[in-house]
């Protein structure tokens, strides 16, 4: 009795809405197969256009349903509703996860190539959304990942070279200062400097210096 009350408190309407990336009917069927007959699940509906899965069942536990799909599909599963009060309390104590939006340059030869990259990036647990722009060879990814780890993941899983061209939030000020230092170093060319100011020569300001024995004197 206590168990059912707890489950009903977490899922009072008996409806669980999940955000799951599905690129084909096979993906949708796999999700249905993993949830069919699962504890408390009575009905499953999938919508590939909105990438949503609706699970109905008064005794279905949202947390258990999410955990099962994450384990079975290795996809990022986002619980849209209901909102779990227990999780909200825990999140208040912890730091809020930093959400990044990264735009990367990735070479894509065709639509199939773009879909494959999109599918593989979605397999990364922390990824929320992926948008591909084949015309400009760009991929926009949003989620709780570290941008550097995302680039490494793409290289490892998709065999593609990715270059970050923009990210939000931007890099730390310390990183920007380091970049500025590097630029200043690149601008300085010792060869050019010594061509303009050869060592051993006396420069104009020193021609009238008291410390220079060869300085000119004004009568």
C-alpha positions, 0 to 999 in steps of 0.5 A, spaced: 500 500 500 505 504 501 509 503 495 503 504 491 502 511 494 509 513 493 508 511 486 502 515 485 505 521 489 510 521 484 506 520 478 499 522 480 496 523 473 499 516 471 502 519 465 510 520 464 512 524 458 520 523 456 524 526 451 528 521 447 531 522 440 529 517 435 531 518 428 527 512 425 521 507 426 526 502 428 529 506 434 521 507 436 520 500 436 526 498 440 524 503 446 517 500 446 520 493 446 524 495 452 518 498 456 513 493 454 511 489 460 515 493 465 513 494 472 506 499 472 507 500 464 500 499 461 501 503 454 506 506 450 506 512 445 512 514 441 512 521 437 518 521 432 517 528 430 517 531 437 522 526 439 517 524 445 515 518 448 508 517 453 508 512 458 501 511 461 500 507 467 498 509 474 503 505 478 509 506 473 515 509 477 518 515 473 524 514 475 525 507 474 522 508 467 527 513 465 533 509 469 531 503 464 531 506 458 538 509 459 541 503 461 537 499 455 538 504 450 544 508 452 541 514 450 540 521 453 533 520 456 529 527 459 524 527 464 519 532 461 513 530 466 511 529 472 516 533 476 519 529 481 519 533 488 525 529 491 529 531 485 528 538 486 530 538 493 536 535 491 538 539 486 537 545 490 543 543 495 547 542 489 550 546 483 546 547 477 549 544 471 552 548 466 548 548 460 553 549 453 551 550 446 556 549 442 557 550 434 562 546 431 565 545 424 564 538 421 565 535 414 559 532 412 558 529 405 551 528 404 544 527 408 546 520 410 552 523 413 549 528 417 544 523 420 549 519 422 553 524 426 547 526 429 545 519 431 552 518 434 552 525 438 545 523 441 548 517 444 553 521 449 549 521 455 549 529 457 547 531 450 540 534 450 539 536 442 543 536 436 542 540 429 546 539 423 547 544 417 550 540 412 550 547 407 555 550 412 558 544 415 556 546 422 553 542 427 550 545 433 549 541 440 546 543 447 547 539 453 551 539 460 557 536 457 564 539 457 566 542 450 572 539 449 570 532 451 564 533 446 570 534 441 574 528 443 567 523 443 566 525 436 573 523 434 572 517 437 565 515 436 564 518 429 571 518 426 570 526 425 574 532 426 570 537 429 572 544 431 569 549 435 567 555 432 562 558 437 560 556 444 555 559 449 557 560 455 563 563 452 570 561 455 573 563 462 576 570 462 583 567 464 582 563 457 581 569 453 587 572 457 592 567 455 589 567 448 591 575 448 598 573 450 599 568 445 597 573 440 602 578 442 607 573 442 605 571 435 605 579 433 612 580 436 618 578 430 625 579 433 628 579 426 623 585 424 625 588 431 632 588 430 632 590 422 628 597 425 633 597 431 640 594 429 644 593 436 649 598 437 646 604 434 644 610 438 637 612 437 635 619 436 633 620 443 640 618 445 643 623 440 642 629 445 643 625 452 648 627 457 650 620 458 652 619 451 660 621 450 658 622 442 652 626 443 651 633 440 651 639 444 646 645 442 650 652 443 
